[in-house]
Amino acid sequence: MKTRNYTPEMKERAVRMLIEAKDDYPSTWSAIKAIAPKIGCTPETLRSWHKKHIDKTIPAKIQAQSQAERIKDA
């Protein structure tokens, strides 16, 4: 399997595209599947970049609280 190296700028642009377009899709995963081929990466690669972006920009305490609220609401 060939490993492709993406520049940080490319990763940032891809995540920005995903964030801007995800409201146009029924789920984040469907947006990822639609955008990844346009960028030239696999959906899983884009998903992992998006997760890293979220981890860097949203404090873990807030993420945990949001997850707890989702579980409580379910």
PDB file of N, CA, C and O in Angstrom:
ATOM      1  N   MET A   1       0.841  -1.173   0.000  1.00  0.00           N
ATOM      2  CA  MET A   1       0.000   0.000   0.000  1.00  0.00           C
ATOM      3  C   MET A   1       0.892   1.243   0.000  1.00  0.00           C
ATOM      4  O   MET A   1       1.852   1.329   0.766  1.00  0.00           O
ATOM      5  N   LYS A   2       0.573   2.179  -0.843  1.00  0.00           N
ATOM      6  CA  LYS A   2       1.352   3.389  -0.959  1.00  0.00           C
ATOM      7  C   LYS A   2       0.877   4.422   0.065  1.00  0.00           C
ATOM      8  O   LYS A   2      -0.318   4.693   0.177  1.00  0.00           O
ATOM      9  N   THR A   3       1.811   4.982   0.796  1.00  0.00           N
ATOM     10  CA  THR A   3       1.491   6.013   1.770  1.00  0.00           C
ATOM     11  C   THR A   3       1.709   7.372   1.118  1.00  0.00           C
ATOM     12  O   THR A   3       2.761   7.635   0.536  1.00  0.00           O
ATOM     13  N   ARG A   4       0.718   8.213   1.224  1.00  0.00           N
ATOM     14  CA  ARG A   4       0.823   9.545   0.642  1.00  0.00           C
ATOM     15  C   ARG A   4       0.966  10.553   1.767  1.00  0.00           C
ATOM     16  O   ARG A   4       0.246  10.494   2.763  1.00  0.00           O
ATOM     17  N   ASN A   5       1.881  11.458   1.605  1.00  0.00           N
ATOM     18  CA  ASN A   5       2.066  12.503   2.605  1.00  0.00           C
ATOM     19  C   ASN A   5       1.287  13.745   2.201  1.00  0.00           C
ATOM     20  O   ASN A   5       1.400  14.225   1.073  1.00  0.00           O
ATOM     21  N   TYR A   6       0.506  14.252   3.126  1.00  0.00           N
ATOM     22  CA  TYR A   6      -0.279  15.451   2.902  1.00  0.00           C
ATOM     23  C   TYR A   6       0.337  16.587   3.712  1.00  0.00           C
ATOM     24  O   TYR A   6       0.762  16.385   4.849  1.00  0.00           O
ATOM     25  N   THR A   7       0.382  17.756   3.139  1.00  0.00           N
ATOM     26  CA  THR A   7       0.924  18.906   3.854  1.00  0.00           C
ATOM     27  C   THR A   7      -0.072  19.348   4.926  1.00  0.00           C
ATOM     28  O   THR A   7      -1.271  19.096   4.806  1.00  0.00           O
ATOM     29  N   PRO A   8       0.422  20.001   5.962  1.00  0.00           N
ATOM     30  CA  PRO A   8      -0.500  20.518   6.985  1.00  0.00           C
ATOM     31  C   PRO A   8      -1.543  21.460   6.394  1.00  0.00           C
ATOM     32  O   PRO A   8      -2.684  21.489   6.854  1.00  0.00           O
ATOM     33  N   GLU A   9      -1.161  22.229   5.381  1.00  0.00           N
ATOM     34  CA  GLU A   9      -2.107  23.138   4.746  1.00  0.00           C
ATOM     35  C   GLU A   9      -3.224  22.365   4.052  1.00  0.00           C
ATOM     36  O   GLU A   9      -4.390  22.755   4.105  1.00  0.00           O
ATOM     37  N   MET A  10      -2.850  21.262   3.402  1.00  0.00           N
ATOM     38  CA  MET A  10      -3.833  20.421   2.716  1.00  0.00           C
ATOM     39  C   MET A  10      -4.818  19.814   3.728  1.00  0.00           C
ATOM     40  O   MET A  10      -6.026  19.787   3.493  1.00  0.00           O
ATOM     41  N   LYS A  11      -4.290  19.337   4.835  1.00  0.00           N
ATOM     42  CA  LYS A  11      -5.146  18.762   5.871  1.00  0.00           C
ATOM     43  C   LYS A  11      -6.098  19.815   6.436  1.00  0.00           C
ATOM     44  O   LYS A  11      -7.284  19.553   6.637  1.00  0.00           O
ATOM     45  N   GLU A  12      -5.563  21.001   6.688  1.00  0.00           N
ATOM     46  CA  GLU A  12      -6.377  22.087   7.240  1.00  0.00           C
ATOM     47  C   GLU A  12      -7.479  22.487   6.254  1.00  0.00           C
ATOM     48  O   GLU A  12      -8.620  22.716   6.654  1.00  0.00           O
ATOM     49  N   ARG A  13      -7.139  22.570   4.987  1.00  0.00           N
ATOM     50  CA  ARG A  13      -8.124  22.923   3.964  1.00  0.00           C
ATOM     51  C   ARG A  13      -9.229  21.865   3.875  1.00  0.00           C
ATOM     52  O   ARG A  13     -10.408  22.192   3.746  1.00  0.00           O
ATOM     53  N   ALA A  14      -8.825  20.590   3.947  1.00  0.00           N
ATOM     54  CA  ALA A  14      -9.794  19.502   3.867  1.00  0.00           C
ATOM     55  C   ALA A  14     -10.759  19.546   5.051  1.00  0.00           C
ATOM     56  O   ALA A  14     -11.966  19.380   4.876  1.00  0.00           O
ATOM     57  N   VAL A  15     -10.236  19.766   6.235  1.00  0.00           N
ATOM     58  CA  VAL A  15     -11.089  19.836   7.425  1.00  0.00           C
ATOM     59  C   VAL A  15     -12.010  21.048   7.338  1.00  0.00           C
ATOM     60  O   VAL A  15     -13.180  20.967   7.713  1.00  0.00           O
ATOM     61  N   ARG A  16     -11.493  22.164   6.850  1.00  0.00           N
ATOM     62  CA  ARG A  16     -12.316  23.364   6.692  1.00  0.00           C
ATOM     63  C   ARG A  16     -13.454  23.112   5.703  1.00  0.00           C
ATOM     64  O   ARG A  16     -14.589  23.533   5.929  1.00  0.00           O
ATOM     65  N   MET A  17     -13.139  22.419   4.603  1.00  0.00           N
ATOM     66  CA  MET A  17     -14.178  22.068   3.627  1.00  0.00           C
ATOM     67  C   MET A  17     -15.259  21.209   4.283  1.00  0.00           C
ATOM     68  O   MET A  17     -16.452  21.418   4.068  1.00  0.00           O
ATOM     69  N   LEU A  18     -14.822  20.244   5.083  1.00  0.00           N
ATOM     70  CA  LEU A  18     -15.769  19.359   5.767  1.00  0.00           C
ATOM     71  C   LEU A  18     -16.657  20.152   6.725  1.00  0.00           C
ATOM     72  O   LEU A  18     -17.875  19.974   6.734  1.00  0.00           O
ATOM     73  N   ILE A  19     -16.065  21.007   7.513  1.00  0.00           N
ATOM     74  CA  ILE A  19     -16.827  21.782   8.492  1.00  0.00           C
ATOM     75  C   ILE A  19     -17.855  22.668   7.798  1.00  0.00           C
ATOM     76  O   ILE A  19     -18.991  22.791   8.258  1.00  0.00           O
ATOM     77  N   GLU A  20     -17.451  23.285   6.687  1.00  0.00           N
ATOM     78  CA  GLU A  20     -18.362  24.174   5.968  1.00  0.00           C
ATOM     79  C   GLU A  20     -19.493  23.412   5.280  1.00  0.00           C
ATOM     80  O   GLU A  20     -20.596  23.941   5.139  1.00  0.00           O
ATOM     81  N   ALA A  21     -19.232  22.174   4.848  1.00  0.00           N
ATOM     82  CA  ALA A  21     -20.222  21.434   4.061  1.00  0.00           C
ATOM     83  C   ALA A  21     -21.064  20.448   4.865  1.00  0.00           C
ATOM     84  O   ALA A  21     -22.075  19.958   4.362  1.00  0.00           O
ATOM     85  N   LYS A  22     -20.672  20.148   6.098  1.00  0.00           N
ATOM     86  CA  LYS A  22     -21.366  19.058   6.798  1.00  0.00           C
ATOM     87  C   LYS A  22     -22.831  19.341   7.095  1.00  0.00           C
ATOM     88  O   LYS A  22     -23.604  18.404   7.299  1.00  0.00           O
ATOM     89  N   ASP A  23     -23.238  20.619   7.126  1.00  0.00           N
ATOM     90  CA  ASP A  23     -24.655  20.932   7.344  1.00  0.00           C
ATOM     91  C   ASP A  23     -25.514  20.606   6.128  1.00  0.00           C
ATOM     92  O   ASP A  23     -26.738  20.521   6.228  1.00  0.00           O
ATOM     93  N   ASP A  24     -24.861  20.423   4.975  1.00  0.00           N
ATOM     94  CA  ASP A  24     -25.584  20.086   3.752  1.00  0.00           C
ATOM     95  C   ASP A  24     -25.848  18.585   3.623  1.00  0.00           C
ATOM     96  O   ASP A  24     -26.485  18.146   2.666  1.00  0.00           O
ATOM     97  N   TYR A  25     -25.364  17.808   4.575  1.00  0.00           N
ATOM     98  CA  TYR A  25     -25.489  16.346   4.533  1.00  0.00           C
ATOM     99  C   TYR A  25     -26.228  15.865   5.777  1.00  0.00           C
ATOM    100  O   TYR A  25     -26.248  16.552   6.798  1.00  0.00           O
ATOM    101  N   PRO A  26     -26.838  14.678   5.687  1.00  0.00           N
ATOM    102  CA  PRO A  26     -27.602  14.179   6.844  1.00  0.00           C
ATOM    103  C   PRO A  26     -26.724  13.812   8.044  1.00  0.00           C
ATOM    104  O   PRO A  26     -27.207  13.784   9.176  1.00  0.00           O
ATOM    105  N   SER A  27     -25.447  13.532   7.807  1.00  0.00           N
ATOM    106  CA  SER A  27     -24.542  13.203   8.909  1.00  0.00           C
ATOM    107  C   SER A  27     -23.128  13.635   8.551  1.00  0.00           C
ATOM    108  O   SER A  27     -22.816  13.888   7.387  1.00  0.00           O
ATOM    109  N   THR A  28     -22.284  13.715   9.564  1.00  0.00           N
ATOM    110  CA  THR A  28     -20.884  14.075   9.320  1.00  0.00           C
ATOM    111  C   THR A  28     -20.219  13.008   8.467  1.00  0.00           C
ATOM    112  O   THR A  28     -19.430  13.327   7.578  1.00  0.00           O
ATOM    113  N   TRP A  29     -20.532  11.738   8.730  1.00  0.00           N
ATOM    114  CA  TRP A  29     -19.914  10.656   7.974  1.00  0.00           C
ATOM    115  C   TRP A  29     -20.287  10.728   6.487  1.00  0.00           C
ATOM    116  O   TRP A  29     -19.435  10.479   5.634  1.00  0.00           O
ATOM    117  N   SER A  30     -21.516  11.056   6.169  1.00  0.00           N
ATOM    118  CA  SER A  30     -21.902  11.162   4.763  1.00  0.00           C
ATOM    119  C   SER A  30     -21.169  12.336   4.104  1.00  0.00           C
ATOM    120  O   SER A  30     -20.811  12.255   2.929  1.00  0.00           O
ATOM    121  N   ALA A  31     -20.946  13.413   4.839  1.00  0.00           N
ATOM    122  CA  ALA A  31     -20.168  14.535   4.311  1.00  0.00           C
ATOM    123  C   ALA A  31     -18.723  14.106   4.078  1.00  0.00           C
ATOM    124  O   ALA A  31     -18.125  14.458   3.061  1.00  0.00           O
ATOM    125  N   ILE A  32     -18.166  13.352   5.011  1.00  0.00           N
ATOM    126  CA  ILE A  32     -16.798  12.853   4.869  1.00  0.00           C
ATOM    127  C   ILE A  32     -16.674  11.983   3.627  1.00  0.00           C
ATOM    128  O   ILE A  32     -15.728  12.122   2.850  1.00  0.00           O
ATOM    129  N   LYS A  33     -17.645  11.075   3.444  1.00  0.00           N
ATOM    130  CA  LYS A  33     -17.591  10.174   2.281  1.00  0.00           C
ATOM    131  C   LYS A  33     -17.711  10.942   0.970  1.00  0.00           C
ATOM    132  O   LYS A  33     -17.154  10.515  -0.042  1.00  0.00           O
ATOM    133  N   ALA A  34     -18.417  12.052   0.966  1.00  0.00           N
ATOM    134  CA  ALA A  34     -18.576  12.842  -0.251  1.00  0.00           C
ATOM    135  C   ALA A  34     -17.343  13.707  -0.541  1.00  0.00           C
ATOM    136  O   ALA A  34     -16.974  13.887  -1.701  1.00  0.00           O
ATOM    137  N   ILE A  35     -16.717  14.233   0.491  1.00  0.00           N
ATOM    138  CA  ILE A  35     -15.613  15.168   0.313  1.00  0.00           C
ATOM    139  C   ILE A  35     -14.270  14.470   0.123  1.00  0.00           C
ATOM    140  O   ILE A  35     -13.439  14.950  -0.649  1.00  0.00           O
ATOM    141  N   ALA A  36     -14.038  13.362   0.800  1.00  0.00           N
ATOM    142  CA  ALA A  36     -12.736  12.687   0.736  1.00  0.00           C
ATOM    143  C   ALA A  36     -12.257  12.390  -0.686  1.00  0.00           C
ATOM    144  O   ALA A  36     -11.093  12.658  -0.986  1.00  0.00           O
ATOM    145  N   PRO A  37     -13.092  11.851  -1.575  1.00  0.00           N
ATOM    146  CA  PRO A  37     -12.608  11.592  -2.942  1.00  0.00           C
ATOM    147  C   PRO A  37     -12.205  12.862  -3.694  1.00  0.00           C
ATOM    148  O   PRO A  37     -11.321  12.827  -4.550  1.00  0.00           O
ATOM    149  N   LYS A  38     -12.850  13.970  -3.377  1.00  0.00           N
ATOM    150  CA  LYS A  38     -12.507  15.232  -4.023  1.00  0.00           C
ATOM    151  C   LYS A  38     -11.109  15.697  -3.625  1.00  0.00           C
ATOM    152  O   LYS A  38     -10.413  16.357  -4.397  1.00  0.00           O
ATOM    153  N   ILE A  39     -10.716  15.339  -2.410  1.00  0.00           N
ATOM    154  CA  ILE A  39      -9.416  15.735  -1.895  1.00  0.00           C
ATOM    155  C   ILE A  39      -8.335  14.739  -2.314  1.00  0.00           C
ATOM    156  O   ILE A  39      -7.161  15.088  -2.434  1.00  0.00           O
ATOM    157  N   GLY A  40      -8.754  13.505  -2.531  1.00  0.00           N
ATOM    158  CA  GLY A  40      -7.795  12.471  -2.904  1.00  0.00           C
ATOM    159  C   GLY A  40      -7.309  11.654  -1.724  1.00  0.00           C
ATOM    160  O   GLY A  40      -6.198  11.125  -1.739  1.00  0.00           O
ATOM    161  N   CYS A  41      -8.148  11.553  -0.697  1.00  0.00           N
ATOM    162  CA  CYS A  41      -7.797  10.727   0.462  1.00  0.00           C
ATOM    163  C   CYS A  41      -8.959   9.786   0.753  1.00  0.00           C
ATOM    164  O   CYS A  41     -10.025   9.897   0.147  1.00  0.00           O
ATOM    165  N   THR A  42      -8.751   8.868   1.674  1.00  0.00           N
ATOM    166  CA  THR A  42      -9.819   7.952   2.056  1.00  0.00           C
ATOM    167  C   THR A  42     -10.733   8.639   3.075  1.00  0.00           C
ATOM    168  O   THR A  42     -10.304   9.561   3.768  1.00  0.00           O
ATOM    169  N   PRO A  43     -11.969   8.201   3.166  1.00  0.00           N
ATOM    170  CA  PRO A  43     -12.859   8.784   4.182  1.00  0.00           C
ATOM    171  C   PRO A  43     -12.299   8.653   5.600  1.00  0.00           C
ATOM    172  O   PRO A  43     -12.436   9.568   6.412  1.00  0.00           O
ATOM    173  N   GLU A  44     -11.674   7.526   5.891  1.00  0.00           N
ATOM    174  CA  GLU A  44     -11.120   7.328   7.236  1.00  0.00           C
ATOM    175  C   GLU A  44     -10.010   8.336   7.532  1.00  0.00           C
ATOM    176  O   GLU A  44      -9.895   8.811   8.662  1.00  0.00           O
ATOM    177  N   THR A  45      -9.206   8.663   6.544  1.00  0.00           N
ATOM    178  CA  THR A  45      -8.139   9.655   6.728  1.00  0.00           C
ATOM    179  C   THR A  45      -8.746  11.017   7.059  1.00  0.00           C
ATOM    180  O   THR A  45      -8.301  11.685   7.993  1.00  0.00           O
ATOM    181  N   LEU A  46      -9.745  11.422   6.308  1.00  0.00           N
ATOM    182  CA  LEU A  46     -10.396  12.709   6.566  1.00  0.00           C
ATOM    183  C   LEU A  46     -11.078  12.703   7.926  1.00  0.00           C
ATOM    184  O   LEU A  46     -11.044  13.706   8.639  1.00  0.00           O
ATOM    185  N   ARG A  47     -11.697  11.587   8.292  1.00  0.00           N
ATOM    186  CA  ARG A  47     -12.346  11.486   9.606  1.00  0.00           C
ATOM    187  C   ARG A  47     -11.313  11.682  10.721  1.00  0.00           C
ATOM    188  O   ARG A  47     -11.581  12.361  11.712  1.00  0.00           O
ATOM    189  N   SER A  48     -10.147  11.088  10.552  1.00  0.00           N
ATOM    190  CA  SER A  48      -9.119  11.205  11.583  1.00  0.00           C
ATOM    191  C   SER A  48      -8.581  12.634  11.661  1.00  0.00           C
ATOM    192  O   SER A  48      -8.301  13.121  12.756  1.00  0.00           O
ATOM    193  N   TRP A  49      -8.433  13.314  10.523  1.00  0.00           N
ATOM    194  CA  TRP A  49      -8.006  14.718  10.545  1.00  0.00           C
ATOM    195  C   TRP A  49      -9.050  15.573  11.259  1.00  0.00           C
ATOM    196  O   TRP A  49      -8.709  16.459  12.043  1.00  0.00           O
ATOM    197  N   HIS A  50     -10.319  15.301  10.981  1.00  0.00           N
ATOM    198  CA  HIS A  50     -11.409  16.057  11.612  1.00  0.00           C
ATOM    199  C   HIS A  50     -11.410  15.833  13.117  1.00  0.00           C
ATOM    200  O   HIS A  50     -11.582  16.779  13.885  1.00  0.00           O
ATOM    201  N   LYS A  51     -11.219  14.589  13.542  1.00  0.00           N
ATOM    202  CA  LYS A  51     -11.182  14.282  14.978  1.00  0.00           C
ATOM    203  C   LYS A  51     -10.020  15.002  15.656  1.00  0.00           C
ATOM    204  O   LYS A  51     -10.183  15.556  16.743  1.00  0.00           O
ATOM    205  N   LYS A  52      -8.850  14.997  15.021  1.00  0.00           N
ATOM    206  CA  LYS A  52      -7.689  15.700  15.595  1.00  0.00           C
ATOM    207  C   LYS A  52      -7.967  17.192  15.695  1.00  0.00           C
ATOM    208  O   LYS A  52      -7.579  17.836  16.670  1.00  0.00           O
ATOM    209  N   HIS A  53      -8.632  17.737  14.697  1.00  0.00           N
ATOM    210  CA  HIS A  53      -8.986  19.160  14.720  1.00  0.00           C
ATOM    211  C   HIS A  53      -9.915  19.452  15.896  1.00  0.00           C
ATOM    212  O   HIS A  53      -9.720  20.427  16.621  1.00  0.00           O
ATOM    213  N   ILE A  54     -10.909  18.615  16.079  1.00  0.00           N
ATOM    214  CA  ILE A  54     -11.846  18.800  17.197  1.00  0.00           C
ATOM    215  C   ILE A  54     -11.112  18.688  18.528  1.00  0.00           C
ATOM    216  O   ILE A  54     -11.343  19.484  19.437  1.00  0.00           O
ATOM    217  N   ASP A  55     -10.228  17.699  18.641  1.00  0.00           N
ATOM    218  CA  ASP A  55      -9.484  17.515  19.886  1.00  0.00           C
ATOM    219  C   ASP A  55      -8.610  18.729  20.208  1.00  0.00           C
ATOM    220  O   ASP A  55      -8.420  19.062  21.378  1.00  0.00           O
ATOM    221  N   LYS A  56      -8.081  19.388  19.183  1.00  0.00           N
ATOM    222  CA  LYS A  56      -7.236  20.566  19.401  1.00  0.00           C
ATOM    223  C   LYS A  56      -8.055  21.810  19.725  1.00  0.00           C
ATOM    224  O   LYS A  56      -7.612  22.652  20.505  1.00  0.00           O
ATOM    225  N   THR A  57      -9.232  21.935  19.141  1.00  0.00           N
ATOM    226  CA  THR A  57      -9.988  23.172  19.283  1.00  0.00           C
ATOM    227  C   THR A  57     -11.024  23.166  20.407  1.00  0.00           C
ATOM    228  O   THR A  57     -11.392  24.225  20.915  1.00  0.00           O
ATOM    229  N   ILE A  58     -11.490  21.997  20.792  1.00  0.00           N
ATOM    230  CA  ILE A  58     -12.505  21.904  21.843  1.00  0.00           C
ATOM    231  C   ILE A  58     -11.895  21.200  23.045  1.00  0.00           C
ATOM    232  O   ILE A  58     -11.433  20.066  22.918  1.00  0.00           O
ATOM    233  N   PRO A  59     -11.882  21.838  24.201  1.00  0.00           N
ATOM    234  CA  PRO A  59     -11.304  21.205  25.388  1.00  0.00           C
ATOM    235  C   PRO A  59     -11.967  19.865  25.718  1.00  0.00           C
ATOM    236  O   PRO A  59     -13.172  19.697  25.529  1.00  0.00           O
ATOM    237  N   ALA A  60     -11.182  18.931  26.206  1.00  0.00           N
ATOM    238  CA  ALA A  60     -11.663  17.574  26.499  1.00  0.00           C
ATOM    239  C   ALA A  60     -12.824  17.582  27.492  1.00  0.00           C
ATOM    240  O   ALA A  60     -13.743  16.772  27.371  1.00  0.00           O
ATOM    241  N   LYS A  61     -12.792  18.482  28.466  1.00  0.00           N
ATOM    242  CA  LYS A  61     -13.857  18.532  29.470  1.00  0.00           C
ATOM    243  C   LYS A  61     -15.202  18.831  28.803  1.00  0.00           C
ATOM    244  O   LYS A  61     -16.216  18.231  29.161  1.00  0.00           O
ATOM    245  N   ILE A  62     -15.217  19.743  27.847  1.00  0.00           N
ATOM    246  CA  ILE A  62     -16.456  20.081  27.151  1.00  0.00           C
ATOM    247  C   ILE A  62     -16.906  18.913  26.283  1.00  0.00           C
ATOM    248  O   ILE A  62     -18.099  18.620  26.208  1.00  0.00           O
ATOM    249  N   GLN A  63     -15.954  18.238  25.624  1.00  0.00           N
ATOM    250  CA  GLN A  63     -16.305  17.078  24.811  1.00  0.00           C
ATOM    251  C   GLN A  63     -16.932  15.994  25.674  1.00  0.00           C
ATOM    252  O   GLN A  63     -17.937  15.399  25.284  1.00  0.00           O
ATOM    253  N   ALA A  64     -16.353  15.730  26.842  1.00  0.00           N
ATOM    254  CA  ALA A  64     -16.878  14.702  27.735  1.00  0.00           C
ATOM    255  C   ALA A  64     -18.267  15.089  28.229  1.00  0.00           C
ATOM    256  O   ALA A  64     -19.157  14.244  28.326  1.00  0.00           O
ATOM    257  N   GLN A  65     -18.447  16.359  28.538  1.00  0.00           N
ATOM    258  CA  GLN A  65     -19.741  16.839  29.002  1.00  0.00           C
ATOM    259  C   GLN A  65     -20.791  16.678  27.893  1.00  0.00           C
ATOM    260  O   GLN A  65     -21.915  16.250  28.154  1.00  0.00           O
ATOM    261  N   SER A  66     -20.421  17.019  26.680  1.00  0.00           N
ATOM    262  CA  SER A  66     -21.351  16.881  25.568  1.00  0.00           C
ATOM    263  C   SER A  66     -21.731  15.421  25.360  1.00  0.00           C
ATOM    264  O   SER A  66     -22.894  15.108  25.108  1.00  0.00           O
ATOM    265  N   GLN A  67     -20.759  14.536  25.465  1.00  0.00           N
ATOM    266  CA  GLN A  67     -21.023  13.107  25.299  1.00  0.00           C
ATOM    267  C   GLN A  67     -21.942  12.616  26.417  1.00  0.00           C
ATOM    268  O   GLN A  67     -22.863  11.840  26.163  1.00  0.00           O
ATOM    269  N   ALA A  68     -21.701  13.057  27.639  1.00  0.00           N
ATOM    270  CA  ALA A  68     -22.543  12.650  28.762  1.00  0.00           C
ATOM    271  C   ALA A  68     -23.976  13.145  28.558  1.00  0.00           C
ATOM    272  O   ALA A  68     -24.929  12.429  28.866  1.00  0.00           O
ATOM    273  N   GLU A  69     -24.130  14.360  28.044  1.00  0.00           N
ATOM    274  CA  GLU A  69     -25.461  14.889  27.778  1.00  0.00           C
ATOM    275  C   GLU A  69     -26.169  14.084  26.701  1.00  0.00           C
ATOM    276  O   GLU A  69     -27.369  13.829  26.805  1.00  0.00           O
ATOM    277  N   ARG A  70     -25.429  13.677  25.655  1.00  0.00           N
ATOM    278  CA  ARG A  70     -26.037  12.869  24.589  1.00  0.00           C
ATOM    279  C   ARG A  70     -26.496  11.526  25.146  1.00  0.00           C
ATOM    280  O   ARG A  70     -27.571  11.044  24.789  1.00  0.00           O
ATOM    281  N   ILE A  71     -25.708  10.927  26.003  1.00  0.00           N
ATOM    282  CA  ILE A  71     -26.074   9.625  26.585  1.00  0.00           C
ATOM    283  C   ILE A  71     -27.317   9.793  27.469  1.00  0.00           C
ATOM    284  O   ILE A  71     -28.232   8.970  27.439  1.00  0.00           O
ATOM    285  N   LYS A  72     -27.327  10.865  28.247  1.00  0.00           N
ATOM    286  CA  LYS A  72     -28.453  11.115  29.143  1.00  0.00           C
ATOM    287  C   LYS A  72     -29.735  11.357  28.350  1.00  0.00           C
ATOM    288  O   LYS A  72     -30.810  10.917  28.759  1.00  0.00           O
ATOM    289  N   ASP A  73     -29.628  12.051  27.224  1.00  0.00           N
ATOM    290  CA  ASP A  73     -30.797  12.362  26.410  1.00  0.00           C
ATOM    291  C   ASP A  73     -31.319  11.160  25.628  1.00  0.00           C
ATOM    292  O   ASP A  73     -32.473  11.151  25.201  1.00  0.00           O
ATOM    293  N   ALA A  74     -30.479  10.153  25.440  1.00  0.00           N
ATOM    294  CA  ALA A  74     -30.871   8.985  24.633  1.00  0.00           C
ATOM    295  C   ALA A  74     -31.863   8.110  25.330  1.00  0.00           C
ATOM    296  O   ALA A  74     -32.285   7.094  24.778  1.00  0.00           O
TER     297      ALA A  74
END
